[in-house]
Amino acid sequence: MRRLITLLLLTATSILAAPKVYFSPKGGCTQALVSEINKAKREIRVQAYSFTSVPIFTALVEAYKRGVDVSVILDRVSTRNVV
């Protein structure tokens, strides 16, 4: 069963733009998130029940390495299977 993921991407340059909707898997959601993470200059805040995406994890680590303040909040039970 496919999950519908609605993703609202707000960046400094697109705050007035229309929301974008992506489907997952194979609907461009991961690439859209990675693209926005790569644009971050100051901070990234993530809150999720679970987290298993290697490309998103890698992008978050790279953002942290370039000085972006990255915070991730996960459900306690789901952190057993974190990337």
Secondary structure, DSSP 8 states (H G I E B T S, - for coil): --EEE------TTTTTS----EEETTBBHHHHHHHHHHH-SSEEEEEES----HHHHHHHHHHHHTT-EEEEEE-TGGGGG--
